[in-house]
Amino acid sequence: MTEIKSIEKPDERRDFPRGHLEVLNMSGLVFGRATFEPGWRWTESVKDIAGTELCEVHHNGYVVEGRMRVRMRDGSEGEVGPGDVFVLPPGHDAWVVGDEPCVMFDFAGNIGDYAKA
């Protein structure tokens, strides 16, 4: 059966300091649209919610607008921006770069656990 939902009417919205996540639960897909405001950083905004030192969620994503920098557990870093598609394994910190919000879509199966208390 065909399944169609609008991100404008998410199944769930999770708010956290300087950002939020809108989630659509579908058969075989958990889709998220995340909005991170300038000044957002995972270790400052989501760490206490997750209860881990670094983000342990695997992300498959697409950046719609804004920029985000990522540092992996091993110290390696990268930056994503508009039009970038990325695969980000668990064990990272991330933060918004610049003075505009970063909006991204996440297609990872476990985004449903992100920032969930």
C-alpha positions in Angstrom: 0.0 0.0 0.0 1.2 3.5 -0.8 2.0 5.6 2.2 2.1 9.4 2.0 2.6 11.9 4.8 3.5 15.6 4.9 6.5 16.8 7.0 4.2 19.9 7.6 2.1 17.5 9.8 4.7 15.4 11.6 3.8 12.4 13.8 5.9 13.9 16.6 8.0 17.0 17.4 10.8 16.9 19.8 12.1 20.2 21.1 15.6 20.7 22.6 17.7 23.7 23.4 18.2 25.7 20.2 16.5 23.3 17.9 13.8 20.7 17.2 13.2 17.5 15.3 10.0 16.6 13.4 9.5 12.9 12.9 7.4 10.9 10.4 7.0 7.2 11.2 6.3 5.2 8.0 6.5 1.5 7.0 10.2 0.8 6.6 11.2 4.5 7.1 11.6 6.9 10.0 12.1 10.3 8.4 13.2 13.4 10.3 13.5 17.1 9.6 15.9 18.7 12.1 16.3 22.4 12.6 19.3 23.6 14.5 19.6 27.3 15.5 22.9 29.3 15.5 24.8 28.4 18.6 23.4 24.8 18.7 25.9 22.1 19.7 25.1 18.5 20.4 27.2 18.3 23.6 25.4 21.4 24.9 21.8 20.8 23.6 21.2 17.0 23.4 23.9 15.3 25.5 21.9 15.4 28.7 18.8 14.1 26.9 20.7 11.2 25.3 22.7 10.4 28.4 25.9 9.7 26.3 29.1 11.6 25.9 28.8 11.8 22.1 25.9 11.3 19.7 25.5 7.6 19.2 22.8 7.8 16.4 23.8 6.8 12.8 22.6 9.5 10.4 21.9 9.3 6.7 21.1 12.9 5.7 20.7 15.7 3.3 21.4 19.4 4.2 18.7 21.8 3.0 20.2 25.0 4.4 22.9 26.2 6.8 26.2 24.6 7.7 27.2 22.1 10.4 30.6 20.9 11.5 31.1 17.4 12.9 34.0 15.9 15.0 34.3 12.2 15.3 35.5 10.3 18.4 38.9 9.9 16.7 39.2 13.7 16.3 38.6 13.7 12.5 36.3 16.6 11.3 34.2 17.5 8.4 31.6 20.1 7.4 28.3 19.8 5.5 26.3 22.5 3.8 23.4 23.0 1.4 23.0 20.2 -1.1 25.4 17.8 0.7 24.3 14.2 1.3 26.1 12.5 4.2 26.5 9.3 6.1 27.6 9.9 9.7 28.4 7.0 12.0 27.8 7.0 15.7 30.3 8.6 18.0 30.3 12.3 17.1 29.8 15.9 18.2 28.3 18.5 15.9 27.6 22.2 15.9 26.1 24.9 13.7 28.6 27.0 11.8 27.7 30.6 11.1 24.6 32.7 11.9 21.9 30.9 10.0 19.9 27.9 11.1 20.9 24.5 9.7 18.0 22.4 8.4 18.5 18.8 7.4 16.6 15.7 6.4 17.5 12.4 8.1 16.6 9.0 6.6 18.4 6.8 9.2 16.4 4.1 10.7 17.2 5.1 14.3 16.5 8.8 14.0 13.4 7.9 15.9 15.6 7.6 19.0 17.2 11.0 18.5 16.7 13.5 21.4 14.1 11.2 22.9 13.9 11.4 26.7 
